[in-house]
Amino acid sequence: MSSGVEHRKAAALLLGAAHVAEQAKDGRFNAEPLATTVGGYLLATVPDVLEPATSPRHRGMLHSYTALAAVGIGSWQLYRWQPGDRIHRLGRWAGLVLLGAYGIHLVMDARTPMGLPVL
């Protein structure tokens, strides 16, 4: 079973690395991946906040393959969007970090014996 600490470490590592890889495409590097790493660490347990493990609905709609598909589609749409102004770029970044952390959490939960329901 994945713990909150494992979710946080995985999200921080994977999202930070993805941000560095994205920067490498343009040949520019700055401290932005550090913010992504911290954001991933802080947001990785959002699914368990929304559906706590102590709740009988813990593996409900928000912990399901349906939710994972929605996160994937939303992430892809945000990734493709190229906003022109700074505030929308910040919103895009925050959305990608949140959805990325959420998706990593669900993928880790899918690999546990309980798995994820198909809803």
Phi and psi restraints in degrees (value plus and minus 20) as a CYANA .aco file:
   2 SER   PHI    -100.6   -60.6
   2 SER   PSI     115.2   155.2
   3 SER   PHI    -117.8   -77.8
   3 SER   PSI     149.1   189.1
   4 GLY   PHI     -79.1   -39.1
   4 GLY   PSI     -58.0   -18.0
   5 VAL   PHI     -84.7   -44.7
   5 VAL   PSI     -62.8   -22.8
   6 GLU   PHI     -84.1   -44.1
   6 GLU   PSI     -61.5   -21.5
   7 HIS   PHI     -79.6   -39.6
   7 HIS   PSI     -65.4   -25.4
   8 ARG   PHI     -84.5   -44.5
   8 ARG   PSI     -65.3   -25.3
   9 LYS   PHI     -82.4   -42.4
   9 LYS   PSI     -65.2   -25.2
  10 ALA   PHI     -83.2   -43.2
  10 ALA   PSI     -65.4   -25.4
  11 ALA   PHI     -84.7   -44.7
  11 ALA   PSI     -62.9   -22.9
  12 ALA   PHI     -81.2   -41.2
  12 ALA   PSI     -67.8   -27.8
  13 LEU   PHI     -85.1   -45.1
  13 LEU   PSI     -70.1   -30.1
  14 LEU   PHI     -88.4   -48.4
  14 LEU   PSI     -62.9   -22.9
  15 LEU   PHI     -90.9   -50.9
  15 LEU   PSI     -59.6   -19.6
  16 GLY   PHI     -82.1   -42.1
  16 GLY   PSI     -63.6   -23.6
  17 ALA   PHI     -84.4   -44.4
  17 ALA   PSI     -59.7   -19.7
  18 ALA   PHI     -83.5   -43.5
  18 ALA   PSI     -58.2   -18.2
  19 HIS   PHI     -87.8   -47.8
  19 HIS   PSI     -60.9   -20.9
  20 VAL   PHI     -82.0   -42.0
  20 VAL   PSI     -63.6   -23.6
  21 ALA   PHI     -81.8   -41.8
  21 ALA   PSI     -58.5   -18.5
  22 GLU   PHI     -85.8   -45.8
  22 GLU   PSI     -61.0   -21.0
  23 GLN   PHI     -85.1   -45.1
  23 GLN   PSI     -55.5   -15.5
  24 ALA   PHI     -82.5   -42.5
  24 ALA   PSI     -48.4    -8.4
  25 LYS   PHI     -79.5   -39.5
  25 LYS   PSI     -56.9   -16.9
  26 ASP   PHI    -115.4   -75.4
  26 ASP   PSI     -24.9    15.1
  27 GLY   PHI      50.0    90.0
  27 GLY   PSI       3.1    43.1
  28 ARG   PHI    -140.7  -100.7
  28 ARG   PSI     118.7   158.7
  29 PHE   PHI    -153.6  -113.6
  29 PHE   PSI     115.9   155.9
  30 ASN   PHI    -169.5  -129.5
  30 ASN   PSI    -185.6  -145.6
  31 ALA   PHI    -106.6   -66.6
  31 ALA   PSI     -18.5    21.5
  32 GLU   PHI     -75.9   -35.9
  32 GLU   PSI     -59.6   -19.6
  33 PRO   PHI     -80.0   -40.0
  33 PRO   PSI     -46.0    -6.0
  34 LEU   PHI     -84.4   -44.4
  34 LEU   PSI     -62.6   -22.6
  35 ALA   PHI     -83.9   -43.9
  35 ALA   PSI     -58.3   -18.3
  36 THR   PHI     -84.9   -44.9
  36 THR   PSI     -61.5   -21.5
  37 THR   PHI     -81.1   -41.1
  37 THR   PSI     -66.9   -26.9
  38 VAL   PHI     -84.6   -44.6
  38 VAL   PSI     -63.7   -23.7
  39 GLY   PHI     -80.1   -40.1
  39 GLY   PSI     -64.1   -24.1
  40 GLY   PHI     -81.2   -41.2
  40 GLY   PSI     -62.0   -22.0
  41 TYR   PHI     -81.4   -41.4
  41 TYR   PSI     -64.9   -24.9
  42 LEU   PHI     -93.1   -53.1
  42 LEU   PSI     -50.9   -10.9
  43 LEU   PHI    -117.4   -77.4
  43 LEU   PSI     -24.4    15.6
  44 ALA   PHI     -85.6   -45.6
  44 ALA   PSI     -39.1     0.9
  45 THR   PHI    -123.2   -83.2
  45 THR   PSI      -8.5    31.5
  46 VAL   PHI     -73.9   -33.9
  46 VAL   PSI     -62.7   -22.7
  47 PRO   PHI     -78.9   -38.9
  47 PRO   PSI     -55.3   -15.3
  48 ASP   PHI     -98.0   -58.0
  48 ASP   PSI     -39.7     0.3
  49 VAL   PHI     -94.8   -54.8
  49 VAL   PSI     -61.4   -21.4
  50 LEU   PHI     -92.3   -52.3
  50 LEU   PSI     -56.4   -16.4
  51 GLU   PHI    -153.4  -113.4
  51 GLU   PSI      64.9   104.9
  52 PRO   PHI     -79.8   -39.8
  52 PRO   PSI     130.5   170.5
  53 ALA   PHI     -81.0   -41.0
  53 ALA   PSI     -44.9    -4.9
  54 THR   PHI     -99.9   -59.9
  54 THR   PSI     -29.8    10.2
  55 SER   PHI    -103.7   -63.7
  55 SER   PSI     122.0   162.0
  56 PRO   PHI     -85.6   -45.6
  56 PRO   PSI     -36.2     3.8
  57 ARG   PHI    -120.5   -80.5
  57 ARG   PSI       2.7    42.7
  58 HIS   PHI     -74.2   -34.2
  58 HIS   PSI     -64.0   -24.0
  59 ARG   PHI    -121.7   -81.7
  59 ARG   PSI      33.3    73.3
  60 GLY   PHI    -112.7   -72.7
  60 GLY   PSI    -170.1  -130.1
  61 MET   PHI     -76.6   -36.6
  61 MET   PSI     -58.4   -18.4
  62 LEU   PHI    -101.0   -61.0
  62 LEU   PSI     -27.3    12.7
  63 HIS   PHI    -142.8  -102.8
  63 HIS   PSI      38.5    78.5
  64 SER   PHI    -159.3  -119.3
  64 SER   PSI     148.4   188.4
  65 TYR   PHI     -85.6   -45.6
  65 TYR   PSI     -48.5    -8.5
  66 THR   PHI     -83.9   -43.9
  66 THR   PSI     -65.0   -25.0
  67 ALA   PHI     -83.5   -43.5
  67 ALA   PSI     -60.1   -20.1
  68 LEU   PHI     -82.8   -42.8
  68 LEU   PSI     -60.7   -20.7
  69 ALA   PHI     -84.4   -44.4
  69 ALA   PSI     -62.7   -22.7
  70 ALA   PHI     -83.2   -43.2
  70 ALA   PSI     -60.5   -20.5
  71 VAL   PHI     -83.3   -43.3
  71 VAL   PSI     -62.7   -22.7
  72 GLY   PHI     -82.8   -42.8
  72 GLY   PSI     -65.4   -25.4
  73 ILE   PHI     -85.4   -45.4
  73 ILE   PSI     -65.1   -25.1
  74 GLY   PHI     -82.2   -42.2
  74 GLY   PSI     -60.5   -20.5
  75 SER   PHI     -83.1   -43.1
  75 SER   PSI     -63.9   -23.9
  76 TRP   PHI     -82.8   -42.8
  76 TRP   PSI     -62.5   -22.5
  77 GLN   PHI     -84.1   -44.1
  77 GLN   PSI     -63.5   -23.5
  78 LEU   PHI     -85.2   -45.2
  78 LEU   PSI     -60.1   -20.1
  79 TYR   PHI     -81.9   -41.9
  79 TYR   PSI     -60.1   -20.1
  80 ARG   PHI     -94.4   -54.4
  80 ARG   PSI     -45.6    -5.6
  81 TRP   PHI     -90.8   -50.8
  81 TRP   PSI     112.1   152.1
  82 GLN   PHI    -139.4   -99.4
  82 GLN   PSI      64.3   104.3
  83 PRO   PHI     -87.2   -47.2
  83 PRO   PSI     131.1   171.1
  84 GLY   PHI    -109.0   -69.0
  84 GLY   PSI     -51.9   -11.9
  85 ASP   PHI    -125.1   -85.1
  85 ASP   PSI     143.3   183.3
  86 ARG   PHI     -82.2   -42.2
  86 ARG   PSI     -63.0   -23.0
  87 ILE   PHI     -84.8   -44.8
  87 ILE   PSI     -58.5   -18.5
  88 HIS   PHI     -92.7   -52.7
  88 HIS   PSI     -52.3   -12.3
  89 ARG   PHI     -85.1   -45.1
  89 ARG   PSI     -59.2   -19.2
  90 LEU   PHI     -84.8   -44.8
  90 LEU   PSI     -63.2   -23.2
  91 GLY   PHI     -82.5   -42.5
  91 GLY   PSI     -59.9   -19.9
  92 ARG   PHI     -81.7   -41.7
  92 ARG   PSI     -66.9   -26.9
  93 TRP   PHI     -80.1   -40.1
  93 TRP   PSI     -67.7   -27.7
  94 ALA   PHI     -81.3   -41.3
  94 ALA   PSI     -61.6   -21.6
  95 GLY   PHI     -83.6   -43.6
  95 GLY   PSI     -61.8   -21.8
  96 LEU   PHI     -85.0   -45.0
  96 LEU   PSI     -59.7   -19.7
  97 VAL   PHI     -86.2   -46.2
  97 VAL   PSI     -66.5   -26.5
  98 LEU   PHI     -81.2   -41.2
  98 LEU   PSI     -70.7   -30.7
  99 LEU   PHI     -86.8   -46.8
  99 LEU   PSI     -55.7   -15.7
 100 GLY   PHI     -83.6   -43.6
 100 GLY   PSI     -66.7   -26.7
 101 ALA   PHI     -83.2   -43.2
 101 ALA   PSI     -60.9   -20.9
 102 TYR   PHI     -83.2   -43.2
 102 TYR   PSI     -66.1   -26.1
 103 GLY   PHI     -83.5   -43.5
 103 GLY   PSI     -62.4   -22.4
 104 ILE   PHI     -81.1   -41.1
 104 ILE   PSI     -62.6   -22.6
 105 HIS   PHI     -77.5   -37.5
 105 HIS   PSI     -67.9   -27.9
 106 LEU   PHI     -86.5   -46.5
 106 LEU   PSI     -59.4   -19.4
 107 VAL   PHI     -83.1   -43.1
 107 VAL   PSI     -61.5   -21.5
 108 MET   PHI     -84.6   -44.6
 108 MET   PSI     -61.3   -21.3
 109 ASP   PHI     -86.0   -46.0
 109 ASP   PSI     -53.2   -13.2
 110 ALA   PHI     -84.2   -44.2
 110 ALA   PSI     -44.7    -4.7
 111 ARG   PHI    -108.6   -68.6
 111 ARG   PSI     -17.2    22.8
 112 THR   PHI    -106.9   -66.9
 112 THR   PSI     144.1   184.1
 113 PRO   PHI     -77.3   -37.3
 113 PRO   PSI     -52.6   -12.6
 114 MET   PHI     -94.1   -54.1
 114 MET   PSI     -49.8    -9.8
 115 GLY   PHI      45.3    85.3
 115 GLY   PSI    -182.9  -142.9
 116 LEU   PHI    -139.3   -99.3
 116 LEU   PSI     123.0   163.0
 117 PRO   PHI     -97.0   -57.0
 117 PRO   PSI     135.4   175.4
 118 VAL   PHI    -118.3   -78.3
 118 VAL   PSI      86.2   126.2
